[in-house]
Amino acid sequence: MKKVVERLHHQLIVSCQAYPGEAMRHPETMAQIAFSAQAGGAGGIRCQGLSDISAIKGTVSVPVIGLWKEGDTGVYITPTLRHARCCMAAGADIVALDATDRPRPDGLSLAETVRILHSEGAVLMADCSCLDDARRARDLGFDIVSPTLAGYTEARQKTDGPDYELIEAMVSNISDIPVICEGRVHTPEQAQRVKSLGVWAVVVGTAITHPQTITSWFVQALQE
Ligand SMILES: CC(=O)N[C@H](C=O)[C@@H](O)[C@H](O)[C@H](O)COP(=O)(O)O
């Protein structure tokens, strides 16, 4: 197993992302958030966009998982070989990419993309939507699999919190590479529960780094 993946064992990885048009979408802001997360004990950062990757890499000492989103439909998480190469060049220690079997915008297959990136020294995290994606990703040689896209494609219904059923299935079917849990982990209790299922590490985004959504949770609670 690659050293950088080993370093993530049993760590909390904090996803620091602001979405298009949002006030916090600025590399310096995201780097400050990432630095705060590291100070709080995060053992890894996940982040989006070349400027954010670069700013965060220059700020934290924990491993950085980088991705580049293009749009928000279809294959949009690091959709092409070029996007992945740019994430590497920006300093990402690990590059996360869509690992579904949908056609990719550059016409390369996922297998070709992974083969080329590995030959260039990349460490790759497979953002999967279902168990079949995870199995395929493992067979293609990905270094990490994750249920990041569960509930965001037609493969699975979106669950309220983490997709425990899929996480359990991934952990019991994929034994040779780490399963990192990501997606709708909103409370420390949910993080504990997914950890108890045997995941390598847990990614938390919104519940730590997206004040707009967190505020709306409280506002909604006060209206009930
Ligand atoms: C589906 C998709 O595009 N997920 C993205 C992946 O990078 C992010 O928008 C997530 O918010 C982030 O990964 C953390 O997840 P959560 O906010 O659920 O803890």
The ligand as a Gaussian input file, in Angstrom:
#p B3LYP/6-31G(d) Opt

LIG

0 1
 C      -21.489000      14.061000      -4.814000
 C      -20.378000      15.055000      -4.806000
 O      -20.179000      15.760000      -5.751000
 N      -19.643000      15.075000      -3.677000
 C      -18.555000      15.987000      -3.552000
 C      -17.296000      15.293000      -3.584000
 O      -16.233000      15.773000      -3.564000
 C      -18.710000      17.018000      -2.486000
 O      -19.645000      17.945000      -2.972000
 C      -19.143000      16.533000      -1.109000
 O      -19.845000      17.478000      -0.465000
 C      -17.996000      16.191000      -0.212000
 O      -17.294000      15.183000      -0.776000
 C      -18.314000      15.782000       1.221000
 O      -19.468000      15.166000       1.335000
 P      -20.561000      15.568000       2.442000
 O      -20.837000      17.027000       2.279000
 O      -21.687000      14.697000       2.012000
 O      -19.958000      15.200000       3.775000

